[in-house]
């Protein structure tokens, strides 16, 4: 299960709490598995989302815009 998923854009957004500090290798493996299935994964710490919401939204928007302007392969 992922936190947020946009199937149309094949984008996964994961929000990580403090417990993820101890499982970063597991998270990297999970992101690699999702990438292998054709998904882009964006990860943010919860405190980053709460303290810099506009910045997080900008990163997500930029990821969506860059997908729209990428040439089809």
C-alpha positions in Angstrom: 0.0 0.0 0.0 1.2 3.5 -0.8 0.2 6.8 0.8 -0.9 8.6 -2.4 -1.1 7.3 -6.0 -1.8 8.9 -9.3 -2.2 6.0 -11.8 -2.6 8.4 -14.8 0.8 9.9 -14.1 2.3 6.7 -12.6 3.3 8.8 -9.6 3.6 7.5 -6.0 3.9 10.0 -3.1 5.1 8.5 0.2 5.0 10.4 3.5 7.4 9.0 6.0 7.2 9.4 9.8 10.0 8.9 12.3 9.7 5.1 12.2 11.1 5.3 8.7 14.5 6.5 9.9 15.2 2.9 11.0 14.0 1.4 7.8 15.6 3.5 5.1 17.0 0.4 3.3 13.6 -1.2 3.2 12.1 2.0 1.8 14.8 2.2 -0.9 14.0 -1.4 -1.9 10.3 -0.6 -2.0 10.9 2.5 -4.1 13.1 0.5 -6.5 10.4 -2.1 -6.8 7.8 0.5 -7.6 10.2 2.1 -10.2 10.6 -1.3 -11.8 6.9 -1.3 -12.3 7.1 2.1 -14.0 6.2 4.4 -11.1 8.0 7.5 -10.1 8.3 7.7 -6.3 8.5 10.9 -4.3 9.3 10.6 -0.6 8.8 13.3 2.0 9.2 13.3 5.8 6.1 14.2 7.7 7.7 17.2 9.3 8.7 18.4 5.8 5.1 18.2 4.7 3.9 20.0 7.8 6.6 22.7 7.9 7.1 23.3 4.2 3.8 22.3 2.6 4.2 24.8 -0.3 7.7 23.4 -1.1 6.4 19.8 -1.1 3.5 20.7 -3.3 5.9 22.5 -5.7 8.1 19.3 -5.9 5.0 17.3 -6.7 3.8 19.8 -9.3 7.2 20.0 -10.9 7.3 16.2 -11.2 3.9 16.2 -12.9 4.9 19.0 -15.3 8.2 17.3 -16.2 6.3 14.1 -17.0 4.0 16.1 -19.3 6.9 17.6 -21.2 9.0 14.4 -21.4 9.1 12.8 -24.9 7.3 9.5 -25.2 9.6 6.5 -25.4 
